């Protein structure tokens, strides 16, 4: 009899030959600007914990208190036995930060995107999606059953062309885009997208996963940064990056959130976010509101590293390309997978943890550097010096 699982070994072999094989590296202790990996302390430039809140004792204390009060799990769907008062408090806190009417908390950001898209559109509808969107946006679009058309990354002109070509054929239209693109660091042209959405009667869902807490004067994200607060749109984000916990959210108008409570499958049929995660996120949102100095320090670090990398890239541009960025995500495009892995390993040997990103995650290989507010000037200098020594 043929083994029906034999194809797994063949597929793994192909992945290894292509240089796309991945494995996990466990971190010991609390994650922060430095981490312990395999017994070695490394400066952490691979984290999405932009404000350094995941290791903040105030979040830990809030989580512990919530466990003592409500236990370790929510025990059921929010519509059945899983709702706690702290869920409502977090949702109101997010709506206040984002200056929206209401919000809904999910058990992960991936669930928030997939379920919301499936609830909003179906097989009679059209989705126009940025070509570089996150996997959760792509998967939600596919599962919705709607017709999906991609437009060129960050290109309002191509979006306009696609709207002119396809919009009138469909009942509803939903435009999907990240605000901060996680593997490039650039921002979407949000004002132009919203202008087009109003012209063509289209909905807009933006993924603020890497913008919330980081971008904008108050840390509300790219919607705030671009002066688009109050304009009709759907905002989604995560609680696992700058907010330092776990989960996701959708925020917007009262009718939107009420509709999702009744029609969003990944919220209705999923156990509610744990009390500990909810309490930690609530504590983080409060810190974001009252401690803007964290955000200011983050941007000082970003500017310092960008200045160093800009001068470095002028010399190495024939082989290594610094991609444009308006965020704490700085990416250096590499020639191939082998060199990407090699330089990533060499950086680790020098005490620096930088993510080596390869296809199929991104179309080209790159080093992905993420800055944190808790990085010191010495940390930033070490990164610049190491890249200079390895890449000249």
N, C-alpha and C positions, 0 to 999 in steps of 0.2 A: 504494500500500500504506500502511495506517495505521502510524504509528510506535508500537511497543509500549511505548516509554519516555516518550511524550509526557505521561503523567499526572504524572511527576515535577515538571515545571515548574509545572503547575497546583497541585500540592500545596504546593510551596515558596511560591507566591504567596499561598495561603490562610494558611500559617504566618506569613508576613510581615505580612499584613493583620491577623491576630489579635494581633500584637505578641509572638509566641512564637519568632521567629527568633533563632538563636544562632550565634555564631562564636567561634573561639578567640583568646586573647590570649597571645602567647608571653612567657615570663619569661626574662630574661637572667641568667646567673650562678646562684649557689646560692640556693635558696629559704630564707627565714627570716622574722624579724619584720618586715623590710623587703625589698622586691623591686624589681628594675628591670623596668618595663613600658614598652615603646616609648621607652626612653632616660630615663624619669623614675623617680625613686625614690619608691615608695609604701609607706606602712605597711600591712602585710599582715594584714587581718582576714577573709581569705577562704580560709584554709588549714586543713586537718585535722591539721596537724603540731603537735599540742597541746603537746608537750614540747620542741619545737625540735630534735628528734634527726635530722631528714633532712639537716641541714647539719653535723652533728657530725663532726669529723675522725676520731673513733674508729670510726665506722661506715664512713667512706670507706677508712680503713686496712685494716679487716677485709675489705672487699669486694675491695680491690686484692690483698691477700694470698691470698684465695680464688681469684681469677682466675689468679694465678701458679701456684697449686698444682693447680687443677682445670680451668682454662680458662674460656671465656666462657659456655658452655652445658652443660646436663646431658645433651644429645644423645639422650634417649629417655625413655620411660615409666619411672617408678620401679621397676616390676616387671620391666623388661628391663635396659637399660643406663644408666638415669638416676639410680640411687640412689648417694648419696655419704654418707660418715660424718657430714658436717656436717648433712645433713638429719635424721639421727637425733638429733644433739646439739641441734638447734633444737627438735625435737618433745619431747624430754625437758625442755628448758628451759621451754617453754610449759606442760607438764603440772605442773612444779614451781611456776611462778607461779600457776597456776589451782588448784593442789592437787587435781588429778585423777589418774587412773591412767595415762592415755596420751593422745597427740594425734597428729594427722595433718596435714601441711602440704600446701597446694594452691598452684597457680600464680596464683590470684587469689581474692579473697573471693567474688566472684560465682560462680566455679566451685564453691567450697566449699558454698555454699547450694544451688545448683541440683542438684548431684550428690548431696548428702547427702539432700535431700528425696526425690529420685527413687529412691534406694536404700531408704529406710525405708518408703515407702507406695506403693500402687498403686490400681488401679481398684476394689478391694473395700473401700477405706479412706476415712476422713474427715479433712479438714484444717480446723481452726478457726483463723482468722488475724485478727490485729488489722488494722483497716481502713487504718491508716497505715503498714503494713509497707513495708520497702525493696523496690525493684523485683526484686532477686535472690530474695527470699523469695516474692514474688508469682509470678515466672516459674517457680521451682522447683515451687511448688504446682500451677501449670497443667500443667507438663510431666509431673508424676508420674502424671496420670490419675486421681487421687483426687477425690472430691467436695469442693469448696472452699466453705466458708461463712465469711463475715466476721462478726466481732463488733465492736461499737462501740469506737472507740479508747479504750484504757485503762479499759475498763468490765468489771470482774469479774462484775457482775450480769448483763450481757448475755451474757457467756461462759457463765455458769451456765444461763441460759435456753436457749442454743443446745445445750449439752451435754444438757440434759434432753430437748430436742426431737429431736436427731439421733443421739446416741451409740450407742444400742442397735441401730441399723440397720446398723452397719458393724463389720468385723473389727478393725481398728486405728484409733486416733485420734491425730493429731499436732497439738499446739497450737503455732503459730508466732507469735513476736513479737520485735521489736527490744527491746533493753533501754533504750538511749538513742535517741530518735527524731531522726534527723539533720536534719530540716527544721523541727523544733519545739523540740528541746532538752529535752523532758520525759522522765520515766522510766516504764517499765511497772510495774504493780502486781505484781511478781514473786512475793512470798510468797503472795498470794491465788491467783494462777494455778497455782502448784505445789500448793497445798492442793486446788484443784479437780481437778487432774490425777490426784492420788492417789485422790480420791473416785470418779472416773469411769474409772480405769485408762487414762489417756491419756499419751502421750509429750509432752515439751516440748522444743522447740528454740528457743534464744534467740540473737539476733544481737548480739554484744558489740562490734561494729566500733568504735563511738564511746565505749565504756566501758573497754576494755582499756588499761591504763597510766594512766588518768585517774581513774576512780571507785574508791572503796574505800581502806582504810588502806594496803594494800600495792600498790595499782594493779591488782588482779586483775579489777576490773570490778564491775558491778552485783550479780552473784551474791555476791561478797564483801560489798559495801556493805549488802545486805539480810539478811546473815547466813544465806544459803542454801547456803554451801559444804558439799559432801557430800551434798546432796539429789539424788535421781535426776533428771538432765536432760542435755541435749546442748547444749554451748556452742560457738558458732562466732564467729570474729572475723577481722579483717584484720591484715596486717603493714604496711599502707600509710598508717596514720594516726598514732597516737601512737608506734608502733614505727618509723616513718620509713623503711620499705623498700618491698617489694612482695610480694604473696601473701596467702594466707588460711590458716586452720586450723580444724579441728574437734577438740574435746577432750572427754573423758568417760571411760567405763569401758573396761577391756581388751576385753570382748566387742564393744562398739560400734566401737572403732577397728579391731579385727581384721575385723569384718564389712565395714566400709567399704573396707578394703584389697582385699577380694575382690568387692565388689558395687557400688562407687561409680563410675559411668562417667566422671565428670569428673576423677577421680584416676587411674583405670586407663589411660585412653586419652589422657592429656595428658603432654607432656614435663615432667619434674620442674623445680621452681623452680631458677633459675640459681644457681651457687655464690656469685656476688657478692651477690645479693638475700638468699640464705640466711644468709650470713656477717654481712651488715649487720643483719639482723633478730636474729640471735643476740647480737650486740654490744649492740643496743638493749635486749633483754630483761634482760641483765645490768646495764645502766645503770639501768633502771627499778627493779631490786631493790636496788641499792646507793646510789642517789641520790634518796631521797624528797623532798629539798628542791626538785627540779624541780616535782613535783606540788604541793607547798605553795605555791610561787611562782605557779603557774598559778591556784590557787584564790584567792589574794590578788588577782590581776588580775581574775578573774571577779567577785569581790565588789565591787571598786572600781567597775567598769563597771556592774554591776547597780544599785548604789546610785544612781549618776548617772542611769541610764536610768529608774529608778523615779520619781525626782522629776520628770524630764522628761516621763514618760508621764502624770503626773497633770494636766499642763497641756494636753497634745496628745491626750488619750484620745478626743476626739470624732472625730479623723481618723486617728490612728496608734495602734495597740494593741501594747503589749509583751506577748508571749506568755509564759506561765509556763515556767520552765526550772530544772532542777536539774543543769545541765551547763555546759561551756564554750561551748555553742551558744546564742546569744541572738538571738531573731527579733522583728522589728518588722513587724506586719501593715500593709500599704499599701492604699489605696483601689482602685487599678487598676494595670494593666501600665504605662501611660504614665508615671504618677507614680513608680512603682518604678524604671523605667529612668532617668528624669530625675534623681532624687535619687542613684541610683548613679553617674551620670556626674558630677554636681556634687561628690560625695564624692571621686571620682578627681581632679577639678580641684583639690581642696583637699589632695591628697596622701594619700588614704586609699582602700584597695582593699577594698570590701565587696561581697559577692555579692548581686546583684539576682535573686531567684528568682521565676519566674512559672509559671503552668500550662503544660503538664500535670505539671510536676515536683511541684507542690503544688496543693491545691484553691484557695488564695487567694494573692495576691501578697505578697511580704515581702522585707525586707532581712535577710540571714542574716549575723550577726557571729560569728566564732569567735576565741576568745582563745588565746594561747600563753604558755607560761611565760617566753619570752624577750622578750615585750613589756615595755617600761619604763613607769613611772608617767606619763611624759610622753606616750608613745604613747596610753595610755588617756585621758588628759586631752584630747588633740587630737581623739580620736573623739567624746567627749562634747560638746566645744565646737562641733565641726562639725555634729553632729546638731541641736544647739540653734539654731545660726544658720540652718540650712536648713529646719527643720520647725516653727518657731513661726508 
